[in-house]
């Protein structure tokens, strides 16, 4: 318990936990935050309706239909941001697990014998006196 308290005393650790927790909440609540048009075929990209082919090359400012605006192709930024948290968290989790596994394998493959340092004799300077 004392290690947890020591961990939580650092404000950077609390900030990281809040950010990761927020991303987890957004990833879990994505179906309610921005529902998919086709639940059988979910995608992180959603093109807004009502775009003319000539207007597809121009990004749109925020509106009621797209709270964070659109990119030049007509894709909703908010929808991509919310649904993009899931693959981002999957990538981070897979990378962490693979890195930890690699570290364990390399760490256990190290030789078990260790070289101990031999005691050294210290040489101190003696003041010289002239006669």
Protein Blocks (a to p, Z undefined) as FASTA:
>chain_A
ZZmmmmmmpmklmmmmmmmmmmmmmmmmmmmmmccfblmlgcfbdcdehiafklmmpccd
ddfklmnopafkopafklmmmmmmmmmmmmmmmmmmmmmmmmmmmmmmpcfbdcdddddd
dddddddddZZ
